[in-house]
Amino acid sequence: MSNIARIERIHTLLTQALAPSKLHIIDDSAKHRGHAGAQSGAGHFQIEIAADAFIGKTPIARHRMVYAALSSMFPNDIHALTIHASLP
């Protein structure tokens, strides 16, 4: 799967699971060329997300919600993920 397809899949999964009011997905894979984890072809991504679903949740709980929504993509499509999860 290409990283463009991975970004589309990430967007779809997060939209379905969390209905975010803000969602930006950044492909950082090029910064990790030569990194041992990058050899498998899985991507490195940053996610900036805001959602009402995060209201009343701790930062760790917000991250867990993102990881749960994307669980089908680990480890084959996503190797590394940076999450910035906030309230709308």
Secondary structure, 3 states (H helix, E strand, C coil): CCHHHHHHHHHHHHHHHHCCCEEEEEECHHHHCCCHHHHHCCEEEEEEEECHHHCCCCHHHHHHHHHHHCHHHCCCCEEEEEEEEECC
